């Protein structure tokens, strides 16, 4: 099976503005792994090491045919040590690769930069900050595989991130289901999300920002994909503030309306 290259805007970056570390040349890869796990590691720092170690152990136990893509994109001059850390990890493991590029967007841009180099028959995306349990990747993967789904995800039943985030999420999901009825899923932004290669290759993801999760689910609805979800716990983190600010909330709601009426995200 050959992985289709997406023509995302984040692919074309001058070499003087980006570094792209691969622990193994894609052309040398003879076997397509069953699962590619994309770990979004923006500003994770040293904490990403334990998360990756746990993820590798979980994959080895449950699905030994795997690869991991570490996305450590960064803003120039911000002093984030994460790109160097994930590059070091990748250089010392034959099945882990790192993407470390100067950012031209937020989470959507990072997610697409990882997806475009993933070679697996299924593609998982999870944040590397530890708020989502690493075990969820295997849990969601088993649901997708056992029920022959195109896309599977989690929904958060317990949240440790405070009333503010809980309220935003509740209102956002309510509006999403009003504007895009028929999906019958909860918690649109929850991860990990796992999608089959065939379904991913049919998608045309445009969002470079926080709207990327919703865009995936809207396209899944319009493509009539078979979807499912499992419950999870969302942990609190204290080593950094939330990336979800008021402008991010505004972006969510504007894009929902824009996508509903103009069939594309505004940002």
C-alpha positions as CSV (number, residue, x, y, z in Angstrom):
1,X,0.0,0.0,0.0
2,X,1.4,3.4,-1.0
3,X,0.7,6.4,1.2
4,X,-0.9,9.3,-0.7
5,X,1.0,12.6,-0.3
6,X,-1.3,15.4,0.6
7,X,-0.7,18.8,-1.0
8,X,-1.0,20.7,2.3
9,X,0.4,24.2,2.5
10,X,2.7,23.1,5.3
11,X,4.7,20.8,3.0
12,X,6.5,23.6,1.1
13,X,9.0,25.1,3.5
14,X,12.4,26.4,2.4
15,X,15.2,24.4,3.8
16,X,16.7,27.4,5.4
17,X,13.6,27.8,7.5
18,X,13.0,24.3,8.6
19,X,14.7,21.2,9.8
20,X,13.2,17.8,9.1
21,X,14.8,14.9,11.1
22,X,14.0,11.3,10.0
23,X,15.4,8.3,11.7
24,X,14.8,6.3,8.6
25,X,14.5,7.3,5.0
26,X,10.9,6.7,3.8
27,X,12.1,5.1,0.5
28,X,13.9,2.5,2.5
29,X,10.8,1.5,4.4
30,X,9.8,-1.9,3.0
31,X,6.8,-2.7,5.2
32,X,3.8,-0.5,5.8
33,X,3.1,-0.5,9.5
34,X,-0.4,-1.3,10.7
35,X,-0.5,1.9,12.8
36,X,1.2,5.3,12.7
37,X,0.9,7.1,15.9
38,X,1.3,10.9,15.6
39,X,2.2,12.5,18.8
40,X,1.7,16.3,18.9
41,X,4.5,17.5,21.2
42,X,4.4,21.3,20.9
43,X,6.1,22.8,24.0
44,X,6.1,19.5,25.8
45,X,9.8,19.7,26.7
46,X,11.4,16.9,28.8
47,X,8.0,15.5,29.8
48,X,7.6,14.0,26.3
49,X,10.2,11.4,27.1
50,X,8.1,9.5,29.6
51,X,5.0,9.7,27.4
52,X,6.9,8.2,24.4
53,X,8.4,5.5,26.5
54,X,5.0,4.5,27.8
55,X,3.5,4.6,24.2
56,X,6.3,2.4,22.8
57,X,5.7,-0.2,25.6
58,X,2.0,-0.2,25.0
59,X,2.4,-0.6,21.2
60,X,5.0,-3.4,21.6
61,X,2.6,-5.3,23.8
62,X,-0.6,-4.8,21.8
63,X,0.3,-4.0,18.2
64,X,4.0,-4.5,17.5
65,X,3.7,-3.4,13.8
66,X,3.9,0.4,14.4
67,X,5.7,3.6,13.8
68,X,5.6,6.9,15.8
69,X,5.8,10.4,14.3
70,X,6.8,13.0,16.8
71,X,5.7,16.5,15.8
72,X,7.9,19.1,17.5
73,X,7.2,22.1,15.4
74,X,8.2,25.5,16.9
75,X,8.1,29.2,16.5
76,X,11.5,30.8,15.6
77,X,13.2,32.2,18.7
78,X,10.8,30.9,21.3
79,X,13.4,28.8,23.1
80,X,11.3,25.7,23.1
81,X,13.6,22.7,23.7
82,X,11.1,20.2,22.3
83,X,12.5,20.1,18.7
84,X,15.9,19.0,19.9
85,X,14.4,16.5,22.3
86,X,12.2,14.7,19.8
87,X,15.0,14.7,17.2
88,X,17.3,13.1,19.7
89,X,14.7,10.4,20.5
90,X,14.1,9.7,16.8
91,X,17.7,9.4,15.9
92,X,18.1,6.7,18.5
93,X,15.0,4.6,17.5
94,X,14.5,3.0,14.0
95,X,10.7,3.3,14.1
96,X,10.4,6.8,15.5
97,X,10.6,9.8,13.3
98,X,10.5,13.5,14.2
99,X,9.0,16.5,12.3
100,X,10.6,19.7,13.5
101,X,9.6,22.7,11.4
102,X,9.1,26.4,11.9
103,X,5.4,26.8,12.5
104,X,3.1,28.5,10.1
105,X,0.0,27.6,12.1
106,X,-1.2,26.0,15.3
107,X,-2.5,22.5,16.0
108,X,-4.0,21.9,12.5
109,X,-0.7,22.8,10.9
110,X,1.1,20.5,13.2
111,X,-1.3,17.6,12.8
112,X,-1.2,17.8,9.0
113,X,2.6,17.9,9.0
114,X,2.6,14.6,10.9
115,X,-0.1,13.0,8.8
116,X,1.6,13.8,5.6
117,X,4.7,11.7,6.5
118,X,2.8,8.8,8.2
119,X,2.9,5.6,6.3
120,X,0.6,3.3,8.4
121,X,-2.6,1.6,7.3
122,X,-4.3,3.4,10.2
123,X,-3.3,6.8,11.5
124,X,-3.7,7.8,15.2
125,X,-3.3,11.4,16.5
126,X,-2.8,12.1,20.2
127,X,-1.5,15.1,22.2
128,X,1.8,14.4,24.0
129,X,1.1,16.5,27.1
130,X,-0.3,13.6,29.1
131,X,-3.9,14.9,29.4
132,X,-5.1,12.0,27.3
133,X,-3.9,8.6,28.6
134,X,-1.5,6.9,26.3
135,X,-3.5,3.7,26.7
136,X,-6.3,5.3,24.8
137,X,-4.5,4.8,21.5
138,X,-4.7,1.0,21.8
139,X,-8.3,1.1,23.2
140,X,-9.5,3.2,20.3
141,X,-7.5,1.2,17.8
142,X,-9.1,-2.0,19.0
143,X,-12.6,-0.5,18.6
144,X,-11.8,0.7,15.1
145,X,-10.4,-2.8,14.2
146,X,-13.0,-4.9,15.9
147,X,-16.0,-3.0,14.7
148,X,-14.6,-2.4,11.2
149,X,-14.9,1.4,11.5
150,X,-13.4,4.1,9.3
151,X,-12.8,6.5,12.3
152,X,-12.8,6.0,16.0
153,X,-12.2,8.5,18.9
154,X,-12.7,9.2,22.6
155,X,-15.2,11.3,24.5
156,X,-14.3,12.8,27.8
157,X,-16.5,11.7,30.7
158,X,-14.2,13.1,33.5
159,X,-12.3,16.3,33.0
160,X,-9.6,17.9,35.2
161,X,-9.3,21.1,33.3
162,X,-11.8,23.3,35.2
163,X,-15.2,24.8,34.8
164,X,-14.1,27.3,32.1
165,X,-13.0,24.6,29.6
166,X,-15.9,22.3,30.5
167,X,-18.4,25.1,29.7
168,X,-16.7,26.0,26.4
169,X,-16.7,22.4,25.4
170,X,-20.3,21.8,26.3
171,X,-21.5,24.9,24.3
172,X,-19.2,24.1,21.4
173,X,-20.5,20.5,21.0
174,X,-24.1,21.7,21.3
175,X,-23.6,24.2,18.5
176,X,-21.7,21.7,16.4
177,X,-24.5,19.1,16.6
178,X,-27.1,21.8,15.7
179,X,-25.2,22.9,12.6
180,X,-24.1,19.4,11.6
181,X,-26.7,16.9,12.7
182,X,-26.4,13.2,12.1
183,X,-23.0,12.4,13.4
184,X,-24.3,11.1,16.7
185,X,-20.9,11.5,18.4
186,X,-20.0,13.5,21.6
187,X,-17.0,15.7,22.3
188,X,-15.8,16.5,18.8
189,X,-12.3,17.7,19.9
190,X,-11.4,14.7,22.0
191,X,-8.4,12.6,21.1
192,X,-6.9,10.2,20.2
193,X,-8.6,10.0,16.9
194,X,-7.7,7.1,14.6
195,X,-8.6,6.9,11.0
196,X,-8.0,4.3,8.3
197,X,-5.6,5.2,5.5
198,X,-8.4,4.9,2.9
199,X,-10.6,7.4,4.7
200,X,-7.8,9.8,5.3
201,X,-6.7,9.8,1.7
202,X,-10.3,10.9,0.8
203,X,-10.1,13.9,3.1
204,X,-9.0,17.4,2.1
205,X,-8.1,19.1,5.4
206,X,-7.6,22.8,5.2
207,X,-7.5,24.1,8.8
208,X,-4.2,25.2,10.2
209,X,-5.6,26.0,13.6
210,X,-7.7,24.6,16.5
211,X,-10.6,23.8,14.1
212,X,-8.8,20.7,12.6
213,X,-10.6,18.2,14.9
214,X,-14.0,19.6,13.9
215,X,-13.0,19.6,10.2
216,X,-12.1,15.9,10.4
217,X,-15.5,15.1,12.0
218,X,-17.5,17.2,9.5
219,X,-15.7,15.5,6.6
220,X,-16.4,12.1,8.2
221,X,-20.1,13.0,8.3
222,X,-20.2,14.1,4.7
223,X,-18.3,11.0,3.6
224,X,-20.7,8.8,5.5
225,X,-17.9,7.1,7.4
226,X,-18.5,4.4,10.0
227,X,-17.5,6.0,13.3
228,X,-17.4,5.1,16.9
229,X,-16.1,6.3,20.3
230,X,-15.1,5.2,23.8
231,X,-15.1,7.0,27.1
232,X,-11.9,8.5,28.5
233,X,-10.5,10.7,31.3
234,X,-9.0,14.1,30.6
235,X,-6.2,14.9,33.1
236,X,-5.2,18.3,34.4
237,X,-1.7,19.5,33.7
238,X,0.1,22.2,35.7
239,X,3.5,22.6,34.0
240,X,2.1,25.0,31.4
241,X,-1.1,27.1,30.8
242,X,-3.8,26.1,28.4
243,X,-3.3,26.9,24.8
244,X,-7.1,27.5,24.5
245,X,-7.5,31.3,24.8
246,X,-10.4,33.6,24.0
247,X,-9.2,34.0,20.4
248,X,-9.2,30.2,20.1
249,X,-12.8,30.0,21.2
250,X,-13.7,32.7,18.7
251,X,-11.9,30.7,16.0
252,X,-13.9,27.6,16.9
253,X,-17.3,29.3,16.5
254,X,-16.5,31.4,13.5
255,X,-15.2,28.3,11.7
256,X,-18.3,26.3,12.5
257,X,-20.5,28.9,10.9
258,X,-18.1,29.4,8.0
259,X,-17.8,25.7,7.3
260,X,-21.6,25.3,7.5
261,X,-22.4,27.9,5.0
262,X,-19.3,28.2,2.8
263,X,-18.0,24.5,3.0
264,X,-14.5,25.4,4.3
265,X,-12.8,26.8,7.4
266,X,-12.1,30.5,7.6
267,X,-8.7,29.8,9.3
